[in-house]
Amino acid sequence: MSCLLSCVRFDDSTTTTDNKPTTITGSVSVSGVTCYTWDDVESLTSNFSRLIGSGGYSSIYLARLSGSNKAALKVHVGSHRLYQVFKSELEILLRLQHPHIVKLLGYFDDSEESGALLLEYLPQGNLQEKLNRNSKQVLPWRNRTAIAFQVAQAIEHIHERCSPQIVHGDIKSSNILLDKHFNSKLCDFGSAKVGFSSMVQPSTTTMSSSPRSKQVRMIGSPGYTDPHYLRTGIASKKMDLYGFGVVLLELVSGKEAVCAERGEMLVHKAAPLVHEILDSNSDVAEEKVRQFLDPRLSRDSSLDIDEVKTMLCVAAFCLRSPPSLRPSASQVVQALVHKIPSLSFLDCGKEM
């Protein structure tokens, strides 16, 4: 433990961030967010002419606002269940205002089975795409540390600044969008739970005909889901910290959370190094750290091996079991800003 404590010191101080809502022209505007008609939605997307993304529960289309301004329209259509996912995300996004959480610009709601969210457009796509080995652009180390810090701030906001508090439930690199300056925005609150801790029954098939016996959709994504949640079905803030720990491993290694070719999870590949960080009484050897590091960063002049060690130390803490041993989001924010000098260079440590 002495190695870890010397590497990263967690304390209880916090960082407060805030941002103002965006108001745009539309059919009806309430509290700075526009409520659109379906005709408006079709017009904004040129009748859904350009699909720019898709997920398990939605399709995302490019929308054009006044002038050259772009937006992303996330559409849930086709079933009552998908409509409930939309309603849940809408209610949460209407409450959230933070520079590192995607902005809600407007929405469509038919109050039955169809809904759409108009969100700010992030031109650099998502973090998973940028870390992909096939990406033409290598994300510099300084940007990686900044993204880690900004995502930690976003998690801190929903965990500790909102009332009631929010558990995101699906922290992963593909849910981290990047703007033109590579600043990060946490998105996709379709799996979010409101409250300090939400009981969610594990998704199992039951033979019982009791009205109380029903399947409940598990939340999270392969490679990022907290093993404690998989065992117990209890969604808490600590599961978001576990997902964040996996994202840190991705930022350091440049590898995906799950290797599709070999079916290997990054947390398993990193386990020996993580255990050594947690158990060693001395500093982990630089050679082992470099072996885990994204080889594309070898020529990056901004790379600082001590900062890499800090990122790995924070990741190790976030992946600890049981969840009670993991830090809070505010402790992660403070550890990163105090131990990663490049954040100060990028002005990321300043209060927003």
Sine and cosine of phi, psi and omega as CSV:
sin_phi,cos_phi,sin_psi,cos_psi,sin_omega,cos_omega
0.00,0.00,-0.47,0.88,-0.06,-1.00
-0.89,0.45,-0.57,0.82,0.04,-1.00
-0.88,0.48,-0.71,0.71,-0.07,-1.00
-0.93,0.37,-0.68,0.73,-0.01,-1.00
-0.91,0.41,-0.54,0.84,0.04,-1.00
-0.97,0.25,-0.42,0.91,-0.02,-1.00
-0.99,0.16,-0.72,0.69,-0.05,-1.00
-0.69,-0.73,0.80,-0.60,0.04,-1.00
-0.94,-0.34,0.87,-0.50,0.03,-1.00
-1.00,-0.09,0.71,-0.71,0.09,-1.00
-0.73,-0.68,-0.03,-1.00,-0.12,-0.99
-0.99,-0.16,0.08,1.00,0.03,-1.00
-0.96,0.29,0.39,-0.92,-0.11,-0.99
-0.71,-0.70,0.26,-0.97,0.02,-1.00
-0.87,-0.50,0.78,-0.63,-0.02,-1.00
-0.98,-0.22,0.71,-0.71,0.04,-1.00
-0.76,-0.65,0.37,-0.93,-0.02,-1.00
-0.37,-0.93,0.32,-0.95,0.02,-1.00
-0.38,-0.92,0.37,-0.93,-0.03,-1.00
-0.99,-0.17,0.53,-0.85,-0.01,-1.00
-0.94,0.35,0.40,-0.92,0.03,-1.00
-0.99,-0.12,0.72,-0.69,0.05,-1.00
-0.95,-0.31,0.78,-0.63,0.03,-1.00
-0.77,-0.64,0.29,-0.96,-0.03,-1.00
-0.98,0.22,0.69,-0.72,0.01,-1.00
-0.19,-0.98,-0.28,-0.96,-0.08,-1.00
-0.93,0.36,-0.81,0.59,0.00,-1.00
-0.67,-0.74,0.72,-0.69,-0.02,-1.00
-0.88,-0.48,0.83,-0.56,0.02,-1.00
-0.78,-0.62,0.84,-0.54,0.02,-1.00
0.81,0.59,0.60,0.80,0.08,-1.00
0.99,0.14,-0.03,1.00,0.03,-1.00
-0.90,-0.43,0.77,-0.64,-0.13,-0.99
-1.00,0.02,0.73,-0.68,0.10,-0.99
-0.99,-0.13,0.87,-0.49,-0.09,-1.00
-0.98,-0.20,0.35,-0.94,0.20,-0.98
-1.00,0.00,0.21,-0.98,0.03,-1.00
-0.91,0.42,-0.56,0.83,0.06,-1.00
-0.88,0.48,-0.64,0.77,0.05,-1.00
-0.88,0.48,-0.70,0.72,-0.03,-1.00
-0.87,0.49,-0.70,0.71,0.02,-1.00
-0.90,0.44,-0.62,0.78,0.00,-1.00
-0.93,0.37,-0.69,0.72,-0.02,-1.00
-0.88,0.48,-0.56,0.83,-0.06,-1.00
-0.99,-0.17,0.13,0.99,-0.10,-1.00
0.79,0.62,0.75,0.67,0.00,-1.00
0.88,0.47,0.68,0.73,0.08,-1.00
0.86,0.51,0.71,0.70,-0.11,-0.99
-0.98,0.18,-0.38,0.93,-0.06,-1.00
-0.74,-0.67,0.96,-0.29,0.06,-1.00
-0.99,0.13,0.82,-0.58,-0.04,-1.00
-0.90,-0.44,-0.06,1.00,0.01,-1.00
-0.05,-1.00,0.31,-0.95,0.05,-1.00
-0.41,-0.91,0.42,-0.91,0.03,-1.00
-0.65,-0.76,-0.20,-0.98,-0.02,-1.00
-0.93,0.37,-0.37,0.93,-0.12,-0.99
-0.77,-0.63,0.12,0.99,-0.09,-1.00
-0.34,-0.94,0.27,-0.96,0.17,-0.99
-0.84,-0.55,0.57,-0.82,-0.08,-1.00
-0.86,-0.51,0.79,-0.61,-0.05,-1.00
-0.87,-0.50,0.51,-0.86,0.09,-1.00
-0.95,0.30,0.74,-0.67,0.05,-1.00
-0.86,-0.51,0.55,-0.84,0.03,-1.00
-0.90,-0.45,0.82,-0.58,0.02,-1.00
-1.00,-0.09,-0.33,-0.94,0.00,-1.00
-0.90,0.43,0.61,-0.80,-0.01,-1.00
0.93,0.38,-0.71,-0.70,-0.03,-1.00
-0.98,-0.18,0.12,0.99,-0.04,-1.00
-0.93,0.37,0.68,-0.73,0.00,-1.00
-0.92,-0.40,0.35,-0.94,0.09,-1.00
-0.54,-0.84,0.15,-0.99,0.04,-1.00
-0.88,-0.48,0.79,-0.61,-0.01,-1.00
-0.96,-0.26,0.89,-0.45,-0.01,-1.00
-0.99,-0.17,0.89,-0.45,-0.15,-0.99
-0.93,-0.37,0.77,-0.64,0.15,-0.99
-0.91,-0.42,0.92,-0.38,-0.03,-1.00
-0.67,-0.74,0.65,-0.76,0.24,-0.97
0.83,-0.55,-0.34,0.94,-0.01,-1.00
-0.41,-0.91,0.38,-0.93,0.03,-1.00
-0.90,0.43,-0.59,0.81,-0.01,-1.00
-0.90,0.44,-0.70,0.71,0.02,-1.00
-0.92,0.40,-0.55,0.83,0.04,-1.00
-0.89,0.45,-0.62,0.78,0.02,-1.00
-0.92,0.39,-0.59,0.81,0.08,-1.00
-0.88,0.47,-0.70,0.71,0.04,-1.00
-0.87,0.50,-0.74,0.68,-0.04,-1.00
-0.88,0.47,-0.65,0.76,0.00,-1.00
-0.89,0.45,-0.72,0.70,0.00,-1.00
-0.92,0.39,-0.63,0.77,0.02,-1.00
-0.87,0.50,-0.74,0.67,-0.02,-1.00
-0.87,0.48,-0.60,0.80,0.01,-1.00
-0.95,0.31,-0.72,0.69,-0.04,-1.00
-0.91,0.41,-0.49,0.87,0.06,-1.00
-0.90,0.44,-0.36,0.93,-0.02,-1.00
-1.00,-0.09,-0.29,0.96,-0.16,-0.99
-0.99,-0.13,0.79,-0.61,0.10,-0.99
-0.68,-0.73,0.97,-0.25,-0.07,-1.00
-0.40,-0.92,0.64,-0.77,-0.06,-1.00
-0.89,0.45,-0.30,0.95,-0.02,-1.00
-0.89,-0.45,0.43,0.90,0.17,-0.98
-0.82,-0.58,0.72,-0.69,-0.08,-1.00
-0.83,0.56,0.66,-0.75,-0.06,-1.00
-0.99,0.10,0.69,-0.73,0.16,-0.99
-1.00,0.03,0.86,-0.51,-0.01,-1.00
-0.99,-0.14,-0.51,0.86,-0.02,-1.00
-0.11,-0.99,0.02,-1.00,-0.01,-1.00
-0.34,-0.94,0.33,-0.95,0.15,-0.99
-0.84,-0.55,0.68,-0.73,-0.03,-1.00
-0.58,-0.82,0.91,-0.42,0.01,-1.00
-1.00,-0.04,0.05,1.00,0.06,-1.00
0.90,0.43,0.28,0.96,0.00,-1.00
-0.72,-0.69,-0.97,0.24,-0.06,-1.00
-0.71,-0.71,-0.04,1.00,-0.06,-1.00
-0.82,-0.58,0.62,-0.79,0.05,-1.00
-0.41,-0.91,0.43,-0.90,0.02,-1.00
-0.55,-0.84,0.61,-0.80,0.03,-1.00
-0.91,-0.41,0.80,-0.60,0.09,-1.00
-0.99,-0.12,0.91,-0.41,-0.11,-0.99
-0.89,-0.46,0.37,-0.93,0.05,-1.00
-0.88,0.48,0.52,-0.85,-0.03,-1.00
-1.00,-0.06,0.78,-0.62,0.00,-1.00
-0.93,-0.36,0.95,-0.31,-0.19,-0.98
-0.93,0.37,-0.37,0.93,-0.05,-1.00
-1.00,-0.01,0.14,0.99,0.05,-1.00
0.95,0.30,-0.49,-0.87,-0.03,-1.00
-0.95,-0.33,0.25,-0.97,-0.09,-1.00
-0.90,0.44,-0.61,0.80,0.01,-1.00
-0.85,0.53,-0.68,0.74,0.03,-1.00
-0.90,0.44,-0.65,0.76,-0.05,-1.00
-0.95,0.32,-0.45,0.89,0.01,-1.00
-1.00,0.04,-0.20,0.98,-0.03,-1.00
-0.86,0.51,0.66,-0.75,-0.04,-1.00
-0.89,0.46,-0.38,0.93,0.00,-1.00
-1.00,0.05,-0.05,1.00,0.02,-1.00
-0.92,0.40,0.69,-0.73,-0.01,-1.00
-0.94,0.33,-0.39,0.92,-0.05,-1.00
-0.93,-0.36,0.76,-0.65,0.06,-1.00
-1.00,-0.02,0.84,-0.54,-0.01,-1.00
-0.95,0.32,0.89,-0.46,-0.04,-1.00
-0.89,0.46,0.39,-0.92,-0.02,-1.00
-0.86,0.51,-0.68,0.73,-0.03,-1.00
-0.87,0.49,-0.60,0.80,0.05,-1.00
-0.93,0.37,-0.57,0.82,0.00,-1.00
-0.91,0.41,-0.66,0.75,0.02,-1.00
-0.93,0.38,-0.62,0.78,0.03,-1.00
-0.89,0.45,-0.68,0.73,0.02,-1.00
-0.88,0.47,-0.69,0.72,0.02,-1.00
-0.85,0.53,-0.71,0.70,-0.02,-1.00
-0.91,0.42,-0.69,0.72,-0.03,-1.00
-0.91,0.41,-0.64,0.77,0.04,-1.00
-0.91,0.41,-0.63,0.78,0.06,-1.00
-0.88,0.48,-0.64,0.77,0.06,-1.00
-0.89,0.46,-0.66,0.75,0.01,-1.00
-0.90,0.45,-0.68,0.73,0.02,-1.00
-0.91,0.41,-0.66,0.75,0.06,-1.00
-0.84,0.55,-0.66,0.75,-0.04,-1.00
-0.89,0.46,-0.75,0.66,-0.05,-1.00
-0.95,0.30,-0.48,0.88,-0.01,-1.00
-0.99,0.17,-0.59,0.81,-0.23,-0.97
-0.80,-0.60,-0.20,0.98,-0.02,-1.00
-0.95,-0.31,-0.24,0.97,-0.02,-1.00
-0.99,-0.11,0.52,-0.86,0.06,-1.00
-0.71,-0.70,0.92,-0.39,-0.02,1.00
-0.95,0.31,0.32,-0.95,-0.04,-1.00
-0.94,0.34,0.36,-0.93,-0.09,-1.00
-0.84,-0.55,0.73,-0.68,0.16,-0.99
-0.98,-0.20,0.87,-0.50,-0.05,-1.00
-0.91,0.42,-0.75,0.66,0.10,-0.99
1.00,0.03,-0.19,0.98,-0.03,-1.00
-0.48,-0.88,0.82,0.58,0.05,-1.00
-0.95,0.31,0.89,-0.46,0.02,-1.00
-0.36,-0.93,0.28,-0.96,-0.12,-0.99
-0.90,0.43,-0.50,0.86,0.00,-1.00
-0.97,0.24,-0.20,0.98,0.09,-1.00
-0.99,-0.16,0.29,0.96,0.08,-1.00
-0.88,-0.47,0.95,-0.32,-0.03,-1.00
-1.00,-0.05,0.41,-0.91,-0.07,-1.00
-0.82,-0.57,0.73,-0.68,0.04,-1.00
-1.00,0.09,-0.11,-0.99,-0.09,-1.00
-0.90,0.43,-0.35,0.94,0.03,-1.00
-0.98,-0.17,0.16,0.99,-0.01,-1.00
0.93,0.38,0.41,0.91,0.19,-0.98
-0.97,0.22,0.56,-0.83,-0.12,-0.99
-0.99,-0.13,0.47,-0.88,0.04,-1.00
-0.67,-0.74,0.88,-0.47,0.06,-1.00
-0.96,0.29,0.71,-0.71,-0.05,-1.00
-0.71,-0.71,-0.04,-1.00,0.07,-1.00
0.87,0.48,1.00,0.10,0.03,-1.00
-0.98,-0.21,0.39,0.92,-0.01,-1.00
-0.92,0.40,-0.39,0.92,0.02,-1.00
-0.98,-0.19,0.05,1.00,-0.13,-0.99
-0.92,0.40,0.52,-0.85,0.08,-1.00
-0.86,-0.51,0.66,-0.75,-0.03,-1.00
-0.99,-0.16,0.76,-0.65,-0.02,-1.00
0.87,-0.50,0.32,-0.95,-0.07,-1.00
-0.87,0.49,-0.67,0.74,0.01,-1.00
-0.51,-0.86,0.76,-0.65,-0.02,-1.00
-0.90,-0.44,0.77,-0.64,0.06,-1.00
-0.99,0.17,0.84,-0.54,0.02,-1.00
-0.79,-0.61,0.89,-0.45,-0.02,-1.00
-0.92,0.39,0.69,-0.72,0.05,-1.00
-0.84,0.55,0.58,-0.81,-0.04,-1.00
-0.97,0.22,0.97,-0.25,-0.01,-1.00
-0.71,-0.70,0.42,-0.91,0.05,-1.00
-1.00,0.09,0.76,-0.65,-0.03,-1.00
-0.85,-0.52,0.58,-0.81,0.03,-1.00
-1.00,-0.01,-0.12,0.99,-0.06,-1.00
-0.95,0.32,0.59,-0.81,0.04,-1.00
-0.99,-0.15,0.11,0.99,-0.01,-1.00
-0.89,0.45,0.65,-0.76,0.03,-1.00
-0.87,0.50,-0.38,0.92,-0.03,-1.00
-0.99,0.13,-0.24,0.97,-0.02,-1.00
-1.00,-0.01,0.93,-0.36,-0.01,-1.00
-0.50,-0.87,0.40,-0.91,0.04,-1.00
-0.98,0.18,0.66,-0.76,0.05,-1.00
-0.85,-0.52,0.79,-0.61,-0.05,-1.00
-0.90,0.44,0.82,-0.57,0.09,-1.00
-0.94,0.33,0.51,-0.86,-0.01,-1.00
-0.94,-0.33,0.32,-0.95,-0.03,-1.00
0.96,-0.27,0.06,-1.00,-0.05,-1.00
-0.72,-0.70,0.51,-0.86,0.01,-1.00
-0.81,0.59,0.72,-0.70,0.00,-1.00
1.00,-0.05,-0.30,0.95,-0.04,-1.00
-0.87,-0.49,-0.25,0.97,-0.13,-0.99
-0.98,0.22,0.74,-0.67,0.00,-1.00
-0.88,0.47,0.84,-0.55,0.02,-1.00
-0.84,0.55,-0.53,0.85,0.02,-1.00
-0.90,0.43,-0.63,0.78,0.04,-1.00
-0.92,0.39,-0.64,0.77,0.02,-1.00
-0.89,0.45,-0.55,0.83,0.00,-1.00
-0.98,0.20,-0.61,0.80,-0.18,-0.98
-0.94,-0.33,-0.41,0.91,-0.09,-1.00
0.97,0.23,0.19,0.98,-0.01,-1.00
-1.00,-0.10,0.90,-0.44,0.03,-1.00
-1.00,-0.04,0.88,-0.48,0.01,-1.00
-0.72,-0.70,0.10,-1.00,0.01,-1.00
-0.86,0.50,-0.49,0.87,-0.05,-1.00
-0.92,0.39,-0.40,0.92,0.04,-1.00
-0.94,0.34,-0.51,0.86,0.09,-1.00
-0.92,0.40,-0.60,0.80,0.03,-1.00
-0.92,0.39,-0.57,0.82,0.06,-1.00
-0.89,0.46,-0.75,0.66,0.03,-1.00
-0.86,0.52,-0.63,0.77,0.03,-1.00
-0.90,0.44,-0.61,0.79,0.05,-1.00
-0.87,0.49,-0.64,0.77,0.05,-1.00
-0.91,0.41,-0.65,0.76,0.04,-1.00
-0.87,0.49,-0.64,0.77,0.06,-1.00
-0.88,0.48,-0.65,0.76,0.05,-1.00
-0.88,0.47,-0.63,0.78,0.04,-1.00
-0.90,0.43,-0.68,0.73,-0.02,-1.00
-0.89,0.45,-0.61,0.79,-0.01,-1.00
-0.97,0.24,-0.71,0.70,-0.15,-0.99
-1.00,-0.02,-0.42,0.91,-0.10,-1.00
0.97,0.25,0.13,0.99,-0.01,-1.00
-0.99,-0.12,0.40,-0.92,0.02,-1.00
-0.97,0.23,0.42,-0.91,0.01,-1.00
-0.89,0.46,-0.54,0.84,0.08,-1.00
-0.74,-0.67,0.82,-0.58,0.06,-1.00
-0.99,0.10,0.94,-0.34,-0.07,-1.00
-0.89,0.46,-0.58,0.81,-0.05,-1.00
-0.92,0.39,-0.69,0.72,-0.06,-1.00
-0.97,-0.24,-0.15,0.99,-0.03,-1.00
0.92,0.39,0.44,0.90,-0.07,-1.00
-0.98,-0.20,0.71,-0.71,0.03,-1.00
-1.00,0.01,0.61,-0.80,-0.03,-1.00
-0.88,0.47,-0.60,0.80,-0.01,-1.00
-0.89,0.46,-0.55,0.84,0.03,-1.00
-0.96,0.29,-0.64,0.77,0.02,-1.00
-0.91,0.42,-0.57,0.82,-0.03,-1.00
-1.00,0.06,-0.13,0.99,-0.13,-0.99
-0.81,0.58,-0.72,0.69,0.01,-1.00
-0.85,0.52,-0.67,0.74,0.00,-1.00
-0.93,0.36,-0.67,0.74,0.01,-1.00
-0.88,0.47,-0.70,0.72,0.01,-1.00
-0.90,0.44,-0.63,0.78,0.02,-1.00
-0.91,0.42,-0.63,0.78,0.04,-1.00
-0.88,0.47,-0.68,0.74,-0.05,-1.00
-0.97,0.26,-0.53,0.85,-0.14,-0.99
-0.99,-0.16,-0.38,0.92,-0.13,-0.99
-0.95,0.31,0.57,-0.82,0.08,-1.00
-1.00,-0.04,-0.02,1.00,0.02,-1.00
-0.73,-0.69,0.16,-0.99,-0.04,-1.00
-0.90,0.43,0.63,-0.78,0.03,-1.00
-0.93,0.36,0.65,-0.76,-0.06,-1.00
-0.88,0.48,0.67,-0.74,0.00,-1.00
-0.87,0.50,-0.57,0.82,-0.02,-1.00
-0.86,0.50,-0.67,0.74,0.00,-1.00
-0.92,0.39,-0.61,0.80,0.03,-1.00
-0.90,0.43,-0.70,0.72,-0.02,-1.00
-0.92,0.39,-0.52,0.86,0.05,-1.00
-0.91,0.42,-0.52,0.86,0.00,-1.00
-1.00,0.07,-0.35,0.94,-0.09,-1.00
-0.93,0.36,0.56,-0.83,0.09,-1.00
-0.83,0.56,0.90,-0.44,-0.06,-1.00
-0.89,0.46,-0.34,0.94,0.02,-1.00
-0.94,0.34,-0.21,0.98,0.01,-1.00
-1.00,0.00,0.01,1.00,-0.09,-1.00
-0.87,0.49,-0.47,0.88,-0.01,-1.00
-0.98,-0.22,0.18,0.98,-0.03,-1.00
-0.99,0.13,0.91,-0.42,-0.04,-1.00
-0.93,0.37,-0.32,0.95,-0.02,-1.00
-1.00,0.08,-0.10,0.99,-0.05,-1.00
-0.93,0.37,0.74,-0.67,0.05,-1.00
-0.79,-0.61,0.91,-0.42,-0.10,-0.99
-0.90,0.44,-0.50,0.87,0.05,-1.00
-0.93,0.38,-0.58,0.82,0.07,-1.00
-0.92,0.38,-0.59,0.81,0.07,-1.00
-0.88,0.48,-0.69,0.72,0.02,-1.00
-0.88,0.48,-0.64,0.77,0.03,-1.00
-0.89,0.46,-0.71,0.71,0.00,-1.00
-0.87,0.49,-0.66,0.75,0.01,-1.00
-0.93,0.37,-0.60,0.80,0.04,-1.00
-0.90,0.44,-0.71,0.70,0.02,-1.00
-0.89,0.45,-0.68,0.73,0.03,-1.00
-0.86,0.51,-0.70,0.72,-0.01,-1.00
-0.87,0.50,-0.68,0.74,0.05,-1.00
-0.89,0.46,-0.67,0.74,-0.05,-1.00
-0.93,0.37,-0.40,0.92,-0.05,-1.00
-1.00,-0.08,0.05,1.00,-0.09,-1.00
-0.91,0.41,0.43,-0.90,0.07,-1.00
-0.75,-0.66,0.71,-0.71,0.07,1.00
-0.96,0.28,0.23,-0.97,-0.04,-1.00
-0.84,0.54,-0.45,0.89,-0.02,-1.00
-0.88,0.47,-0.34,0.94,0.01,-1.00
-1.00,0.10,-0.16,0.99,-0.01,-1.00
-0.98,0.19,0.47,-0.88,0.02,-1.00
-0.96,0.27,0.24,-0.97,0.16,-0.99
-0.99,0.16,0.24,-0.97,0.02,-1.00
-0.89,0.45,-0.62,0.79,0.00,-1.00
-0.92,0.40,-0.57,0.82,0.06,-1.00
-0.92,0.40,-0.61,0.79,0.05,-1.00
-0.90,0.44,-0.71,0.71,0.02,-1.00
-0.83,0.56,-0.74,0.67,-0.03,-1.00
-0.93,0.38,-0.62,0.78,0.02,-1.00
-0.89,0.46,-0.68,0.73,-0.02,-1.00
-0.91,0.41,-0.73,0.68,-0.09,-1.00
-0.94,0.34,-0.48,0.88,0.00,-1.00
-0.99,0.11,-0.41,0.91,-0.12,-0.99
-0.94,-0.33,-0.10,1.00,-0.01,-1.00
-0.87,-0.50,1.00,-0.08,-0.07,-1.00
-0.83,0.55,-0.54,0.84,-0.06,-1.00
-0.90,0.44,-0.36,0.93,0.06,-1.00
-0.91,0.41,-0.62,0.78,0.06,-1.00
-0.92,0.39,-0.60,0.80,0.02,-1.00
-0.89,0.45,-0.57,0.82,0.00,-1.00
-1.00,-0.01,0.10,1.00,-0.03,-1.00
0.89,0.45,0.37,0.93,-0.01,-1.00
-0.98,0.20,-0.31,0.95,-0.03,-1.00
-1.00,0.09,-0.06,1.00,-0.02,-1.00
-0.99,0.16,0.53,-0.85,0.05,-1.00
-0.93,0.37,0.65,-0.76,-0.04,-1.00
-0.98,-0.21,0.00,0.00,0.00,0.00
